[in-house]
Amino acid sequence: MAFLIGSTAPELQRLLVPFVCVLIAFLAYSSQWLFANAPDLAPGPLTHTETYVFNGLVCCLWWTYYKAVTVDPGRYVFPPDLLNKLRNQKKSRDKSNSDNNDGGSEGENSEPEQEPDPTVDAYGRRRWCRKCAAPKPPRAHHCKTCGRCVPRMDHHCPWTANCVSLQSFPHFLRFLAYANLSLWALLYHVGRRFRGLWDARRLPAYLGPSAPQLALLTAVALAGGCAALALGILLATTAKGWLFNITMIESWELERHEAVLERLPGYGADSDGDGDGGWWRAGEAVEPVEFPYDVGIFANMAQAMGTRNVLLWFWPFAGGPAVAPAVVPAGGPGEATPTTTTMMPTGTGWRYEENGLNDREGMWPPVDPDKVRNARLWRRRQHEMAAEKARQTSYRDPEEEREAFRRRQERDLMRWRGTRGRIVGEFEEVPEYEYERDYDHDYGSEDRRGDAGGGSRRGMVVLDEGRSGWVNADGEKLGDYGVDEDAEFDERPAVERDSSSPPPMRAGSERADQDDDEVPLAELIRRRKVLTKDGEDT
């Protein structure tokens, strides 16, 4: 399904909607023209009833596709007072966390306990979008194409150039339903013509249709068959998510969580009682979490379609649910309002009913140990860079500068040996370096490491902030569903970055792809910003 719903290039996405329109017009109208102008194709032109039914399905298809393309996927509009207060609260909490990690504000200097933060979930993770600079309600994700947080985002569909979300899901489902019905009706009529050709196979060729007519019939059959197969698979996948109230993104997260649990010690142990903890463990306590939004088949379907009236579910002109406006009641002088108590808006799109299978609400999505570990290592790397910068600015003696540079060279050599030591040790039986334990690495198995794009290589401190390199059984990553992974990390940063601090190392960047032994010495010196006596970079 990655081919259908994957992250398509923006230039190609602009051509997909016209391509779908041309394909619909070709299949719907060229076939009817062929049936009407090729009397030798038994059983002849369509009857009036067949024409009305087929064109009625095509009209419903055009309308539902138009709605699937044009309906806004939804957006969150926060009251200005509430948004400003939450932003200030986030800054103060992040600053206090940074001070505590640096040892600067503890005990008597710590700030008094603040009111509960509604943007923090049951795990203590902050539901905050770094791109929108706003809270992120449950089941919302930041779409890298739409450029905003989308409520109940299922995926970004390139064939409609729109997100399948809380507001657009009913129209997308109706489009798939009418597209499949239209294709099945077309293939039924085409199949009858092929059956007529088979029955008349012993007649002379001049009594049958011409070669161009046969070519057009074959083209319609091939195009319609391929479209019916692809849209049938997509309809089955979408209907399954509709029945169980789970989006494609959440099914990916659920599969990842199950893979994490299978690698926990004692979970699915072998016959000898040994369990493989794997590299997912990473010293993190992973708690089994059930999917909380499956509240019953009928309730799931009614919630997705925005009504309990079954007759309106597939009515092409029906609407769908909409994000409830964040209305702030007007209070009199001195009266408390939701903004003064930091209350999050409630209603459709802001909160979702849970089935109570978990110990507490707000446990979805489950913790990803890979993302937690990468974020922790990235924060530690930020502390190290800040401390190193402070030491560099405090140097005054050239001998002290050279000694510090020598120590950094030794540390880089240890990192390189940690990266290459395992490979060399397989041939030379060299004992592995234990540098990684200084950074809380615990990889275990090597089958699912950073080759997928977001993990860390052995001996390196961190390659990507808060990303998971896990892919599902189909080879799909979270970004293949249109999610902006840069905005998905919800943990509170421990260090507030400033413009002067160097950026973190990211997978795919030049710093992450090159090993230190392949980088020129001048580049290493420039990166570490060794200062000369007069203060200029060397």
Residue pairs with C-beta under 8 A, 6 or more apart in sequence:
1 233
1 234
1 237
1 248
1 474
1 476
2 474
2 475
2 476
2 480
4 159
4 230
4 233
4 234
5 155
5 156
5 157
5 158
5 234
5 248
5 480
5 481
5 482
6 158
6 476
6 480
6 481
7 144
7 156
7 479
7 480
7 481
7 482
8 16
8 158
10 145
12 158
13 145
13 158
13 161
14 161
16 158
16 159
16 161
17 69
17 159
17 160
17 161
20 65
20 159
21 65
23 223
23 227
24 58
24 61
24 62
24 65
26 220
26 223
27 182
27 183
27 186
27 220
27 223
27 224
27 227
28 54
28 55
28 58
28 61
28 182
28 186
30 216
30 220
31 186
31 189
31 190
31 220
31 224
32 46
32 51
32 54
32 55
34 41
34 213
34 216
34 217
34 220
35 41
35 44
35 45
35 46
35 189
35 193
36 45
36 46
38 209
38 210
38 213
38 217
39 45
40 207
40 208
40 209
40 213
41 193
41 196
41 197
41 209
41 213
41 217
42 192
42 193
42 196
42 197
42 199
42 200
43 192
43 193
43 196
46 54
46 189
50 189
53 185
54 182
54 185
54 186
54 189
57 178
57 181
57 182
57 185
58 182
60 174
60 178
60 316
61 175
61 178
61 179
61 182
63 316
63 317
64 171
64 174
64 175
64 177
64 178
64 316
65 160
65 175
65 179
67 168
67 171
67 174
67 175
68 157
68 160
68 162
68 168
68 171
68 172
68 174
68 175
69 160
69 161
69 162
70 162
71 162
71 167
71 168
71 171
71 320
72 167
72 168
73 143
73 146
73 150
73 151
73 153
73 162
73 163
73 164
73 165
73 166
73 167
73 168
74 150
74 151
74 165
74 166
74 167
74 168
74 322
74 323
74 349
75 148
75 149
75 150
75 151
75 323
76 134
76 137
76 140
76 149
76 151
76 323
76 326
76 349
76 350
77 325
77 326
78 86
78 134
78 135
78 326
78 345
79 326
79 328
79 338
79 339
79 345
81 328
81 337
81 339
82 326
82 328
82 338
82 339
82 342
82 343
82 344
83 134
85 339
85 342
86 117
86 119
86 134
86 135
86 342
87 133
87 134
89 114
89 117
89 342
90 117
90 119
90 126
90 128
92 111
92 114
93 114
93 117
93 492
94 492
94 493
94 496
95 496
96 105
96 110
96 111
97 492
97 493
97 494
98 493
98 494
98 495
98 496
99 105
100 106
100 110
101 379
101 383
101 494
101 495
102 383
105 111
115 341
115 342
116 342
117 126
117 342
118 135
118 342
118 343
118 344
119 126
119 127
119 128
119 135
119 136
119 344
120 126
120 127
121 127
121 362
121 363
121 490
122 360
122 361
122 362
122 363
123 362
123 363
123 367
125 367
125 490
125 491
125 492
126 490
126 491
126 492
127 135
127 136
127 137
127 138
127 490
128 134
128 135
128 136
128 490
129 135
129 136
129 140
129 142
129 149
129 487
130 486
130 487
130 489
131 142
131 147
131 484
131 486
131 487
132 142
132 148
132 149
132 487
134 149
135 344
136 142
136 149
136 490
137 149
137 151
137 344
137 349
137 350
137 351
138 351
138 352
138 362
138 364
139 151
139 152
139 153
139 247
139 250
139 293
139 352
140 149
140 150
140 151
140 152
140 153
141 149
141 150
141 153
141 249
141 483
141 484
141 488
142 148
142 149
142 150
142 483
142 484
142 487
142 488
143 149
143 150
143 153
143 156
143 163
143 482
143 483
143 484
144 156
144 479
144 482
144 483
144 484
145 156
145 163
145 482
146 156
146 163
149 487
150 163
150 165
150 166
151 165
151 166
151 167
151 323
151 349
152 165
152 166
152 169
152 247
152 349
152 352
153 163
153 164
153 165
153 247
153 249
153 481
153 482
153 483
154 163
154 164
154 165
154 169
154 241
154 247
154 248
154 249
154 481
155 163
155 164
155 247
155 248
155 249
155 481
155 482
156 162
156 163
156 164
156 481
156 482
157 163
157 164
157 172
160 172
160 175
162 168
163 482
164 172
166 320
166 321
166 322
166 323
166 348
166 349
167 320
167 321
167 322
167 323
168 320
169 242
169 304
169 320
170 304
170 305
170 306
170 313
170 318
170 319
170 320
170 321
171 320
172 238
173 238
173 239
173 242
173 304
173 305
174 314
174 316
174 318
176 231
176 234
176 235
176 238
177 235
177 314
178 316
179 227
179 231
180 228
180 231
180 232
180 235
183 224
183 227
183 228
183 231
184 228
186 220
186 224
187 221
187 224
187 225
187 228
190 217
190 220
190 221
190 224
193 217
194 217
194 221
197 208
197 209
200 207
200 208
209 217
237 248
241 247
241 248
241 251
242 300
242 301
242 304
243 297
243 300
243 301
244 291
244 294
244 297
244 300
245 293
245 294
245 295
245 299
245 300
245 303
245 304
246 254
246 291
246 293
246 294
248 481
249 478
249 481
249 483
250 291
250 293
250 364
250 365
252 472
252 476
252 478
252 481
253 364
253 365
253 366
254 291
255 472
255 473
256 368
256 468
256 470
256 472
257 289
257 365
257 366
259 280
259 470
260 280
260 286
260 366
260 368
260 369
261 267
261 286
261 288
262 268
263 276
263 277
263 278
263 279
263 280
263 281
263 444
263 445
264 275
264 277
264 280
264 281
264 286
265 275
265 276
265 277
265 281
266 275
267 275
268 275
269 275
276 444
276 445
277 442
277 444
278 444
278 445
278 448
279 442
279 443
279 444
279 445
279 446
279 448
279 449
280 286
280 369
280 370
280 448
281 369
281 442
281 444
282 369
282 370
282 372
282 373
282 440
282 441
282 442
283 373
283 440
283 442
284 367
284 369
284 372
284 373
286 366
286 367
286 369
287 363
287 366
287 367
289 358
289 363
289 364
289 366
290 355
290 357
290 358
291 357
291 364
292 354
292 355
292 356
292 357
292 358
292 361
292 363
292 364
293 300
293 352
293 353
293 354
293 355
293 364
294 300
294 355
295 303
295 353
295 354
295 355
298 308
299 353
301 313
302 308
303 321
303 353
304 321
305 312
305 313
305 318
305 320
305 321
306 319
306 320
306 321
306 322
307 313
307 318
312 318
321 348
321 349
322 348
322 349
323 348
323 349
323 350
324 345
324 346
324 347
324 348
324 349
324 350
325 345
326 345
326 350
327 345
328 337
328 338
328 339
329 337
329 338
330 337
331 337
338 345
344 350
344 351
354 361
358 364
368 468
368 470
370 454
370 455
370 467
370 468
370 469
370 470
371 466
371 467
371 468
371 489
371 491
372 491
373 440
373 441
373 456
374 454
374 455
374 456
374 462
374 463
374 464
374 465
374 466
374 467
374 468
375 465
375 466
375 489
375 491
376 440
377 439
377 440
377 456
377 461
377 462
378 462
378 465
378 466
378 504
379 493
379 494
379 495
380 439
380 461
381 461
381 462
381 504
381 505
382 494
382 495
382 497
382 501
382 504
383 494
383 495
384 461
385 501
385 502
386 495
386 501
388 528
389 501
389 529
391 404
392 404
392 528
392 529
392 530
392 531
393 531
395 401
395 404
395 531
398 533
401 530
401 531
405 525
405 528
405 530
408 528
412 516
412 524
414 433
414 435
414 459
415 435
415 459
415 460
415 461
415 516
416 459
416 515
416 516
416 517
417 433
417 435
417 459
418 432
418 433
418 435
418 436
418 458
418 459
419 457
419 458
419 459
419 460
419 515
420 459
421 430
421 432
421 433
421 459
422 432
422 458
424 430
425 431
425 432
433 459
435 459
436 443
436 458
436 459
439 461
441 456
441 458
443 449
443 458
448 455
448 469
448 470
449 455
449 456
449 457
449 469
450 456
450 457
450 463
450 469
450 507
451 469
452 469
452 470
452 471
452 477
453 464
453 467
453 469
453 477
453 507
453 508
454 463
454 464
454 467
454 468
454 469
454 485
454 507
455 463
455 464
455 469
455 507
456 462
456 463
456 464
457 463
460 505
460 512
461 505
462 504
462 505
463 505
463 506
463 507
463 512
464 504
464 505
464 506
464 507
464 512
465 489
465 504
465 506
466 488
466 489
466 491
467 485
467 489
467 507
468 478
469 507
470 477
471 477
477 485
478 485
478 488
479 485
502 527
505 511
505 512
506 512
511 527
516 524
525 538
526 537
526 538
529 537
530 537
530 538
531 537
531 538
532 538
